[in-house]
Amino acid sequence: MLIENRAVRLVVIALLVLLTIPLVAMLGMMMFGGGMMAQMGGMQMSAGAMALCVLWTVLVAAALIFLIVLLIRGATGMRSPLPH
């Protein structure tokens, strides 16, 4: 298993979940709050920059979710493809 101590594993999972929540919230605001952001006069972002922000947010959130699933399930079923 990746982390043998159950308490430490639960703390790490909780921290990863707490890191994932703002990323998913930002992604939702970027996806569904376009009209509100268009009314803001100060900061203008190009479509390419916005796409990079969305892509970065999706990739980081996916990596954090993958780590959460990996820690919850454990790595007992994984075997090394290299011969021992």
C-alpha positions as a LaTeX table, in Angstrom:
\begin{tabular}{lrrr}
\hline
Residue & $x$ (\AA) & $y$ (\AA) & $z$ (\AA) \\
\hline
Met1 & 0.00 & 0.00 & 0.00 \\
Leu2 & 1.18 & 3.53 & $-0.61$ \\
Ile3 & 0.67 & 4.74 & 2.95 \\
Glu4 & 0.43 & 2.04 & 5.58 \\
Asn5 & $-0.67$ & 4.24 & 8.48 \\
Arg6 & $-4.45$ & 4.66 & 8.28 \\
Ala7 & $-4.57$ & 8.01 & 10.10 \\
Val8 & $-1.92$ & 9.56 & 7.85 \\
Arg9 & $-3.69$ & 8.23 & 4.76 \\
Leu10 & $-7.00$ & 9.78 & 5.88 \\
Val11 & $-5.30$ & 13.13 & 6.54 \\
Val12 & $-3.67$ & 13.09 & 3.09 \\
Ile13 & $-6.98$ & 12.20 & 1.43 \\
Ala14 & $-8.74$ & 15.01 & 3.32 \\
Leu15 & $-6.08$ & 17.52 & 2.25 \\
Leu16 & $-6.36$ & 16.41 & $-1.38$ \\
Val17 & $-10.14$ & 16.78 & $-1.26$ \\
Leu18 & $-9.75$ & 20.26 & 0.23 \\
Leu19 & $-7.37$ & 21.16 & $-2.61$ \\
Thr20 & $-9.76$ & 19.79 & $-5.23$ \\
Ile21 & $-12.85$ & 21.72 & $-4.09$ \\
Pro22 & $-11.58$ & 25.23 & $-5.05$ \\
Leu23 & $-10.32$ & 23.94 & $-8.40$ \\
Val24 & $-13.70$ & 22.47 & $-9.29$ \\
Ala25 & $-15.42$ & 25.67 & $-8.09$ \\
Met26 & $-13.10$ & 27.79 & $-10.27$ \\
Leu27 & $-13.76$ & 25.52 & $-13.22$ \\
Gly28 & $-17.51$ & 25.91 & $-12.76$ \\
Met29 & $-17.20$ & 29.69 & $-12.53$ \\
Met30 & $-15.11$ & 29.80 & $-15.70$ \\
Met31 & $-17.49$ & 27.54 & $-17.59$ \\
Phe32 & $-20.83$ & 29.00 & $-16.49$ \\
Gly33 & $-19.92$ & 32.53 & $-15.43$ \\
Gly34 & $-18.84$ & 33.79 & $-18.85$ \\
Gly35 & $-21.61$ & 36.37 & $-19.05$ \\
Met36 & $-20.76$ & 37.78 & $-15.67$ \\
Met37 & $-17.06$ & 37.91 & $-16.51$ \\
Ala38 & $-17.80$ & 39.70 & $-19.80$ \\
Gln39 & $-19.48$ & 42.54 & $-17.89$ \\
Met40 & $-16.38$ & 43.18 & $-15.80$ \\
Gly41 & $-14.52$ & 46.04 & $-17.42$ \\
Gly42 & $-11.07$ & 45.91 & $-15.86$ \\
Met43 & $-9.50$ & 42.61 & $-16.85$ \\
Gln44 & $-9.79$ & 41.39 & $-20.42$ \\
Met45 & $-8.65$ & 37.84 & $-21.20$ \\
Ser46 & $-8.30$ & 36.40 & $-24.64$ \\
Ala47 & $-10.03$ & 33.16 & $-25.54$ \\
Gly48 & $-6.69$ & 31.34 & $-25.74$ \\
Ala49 & $-5.67$ & 32.41 & $-22.25$ \\
Met50 & $-9.06$ & 31.37 & $-20.88$ \\
Ala51 & $-8.74$ & 27.98 & $-22.62$ \\
Leu52 & $-5.30$ & 27.48 & $-21.04$ \\
Cys53 & $-6.72$ & 28.31 & $-17.62$ \\
Val54 & $-9.57$ & 25.84 & $-18.08$ \\
Leu55 & $-7.19$ & 23.16 & $-19.37$ \\
Trp56 & $-4.81$ & 23.65 & $-16.44$ \\
Thr57 & $-7.67$ & 23.51 & $-13.94$ \\
Val58 & $-9.06$ & 20.32 & $-15.48$ \\
Leu59 & $-5.66$ & 18.61 & $-15.51$ \\
Val60 & $-4.81$ & 19.51 & $-11.92$ \\
Ala61 & $-8.27$ & 18.51 & $-10.67$ \\
Ala62 & $-8.02$ & 15.20 & $-12.55$ \\
Ala63 & $-4.58$ & 14.53 & $-11.06$ \\
Leu64 & $-5.86$ & 15.24 & $-7.55$ \\
Ile65 & $-8.90$ & 13.01 & $-8.06$ \\
Phe66 & $-6.62$ & 10.26 & $-9.37$ \\
Leu67 & $-4.44$ & 10.57 & $-6.26$ \\
Ile68 & $-7.50$ & 10.42 & $-4.01$ \\
Val69 & $-8.79$ & 7.28 & $-5.74$ \\
Leu70 & $-5.32$ & 5.73 & $-5.64$ \\
Leu71 & $-4.99$ & 6.37 & $-1.92$ \\
Ile72 & $-8.49$ & 5.15 & $-1.12$ \\
Arg73 & $-8.20$ & 1.93 & $-3.12$ \\
Gly74 & $-4.58$ & 1.32 & $-2.25$ \\
Ala75 & $-1.88$ & $-0.04$ & $-4.49$ \\
Thr76 & $-2.22$ & $-3.71$ & $-3.53$ \\
Gly77 & $-3.54$ & $-4.73$ & $-6.93$ \\
Met78 & $-0.73$ & $-3.05$ & $-8.85$ \\
Arg79 & 2.20 & $-5.17$ & $-9.93$ \\
Ser80 & 5.43 & $-4.11$ & $-11.50$ \\
Pro81 & 5.74 & $-5.11$ & $-15.17$ \\
Leu82 & 9.46 & $-5.63$ & $-14.67$ \\
Pro83 & 10.70 & $-9.11$ & $-13.75$ \\
His84 & 12.00 & $-9.53$ & $-10.21$ \\
\hline
\end{tabular}
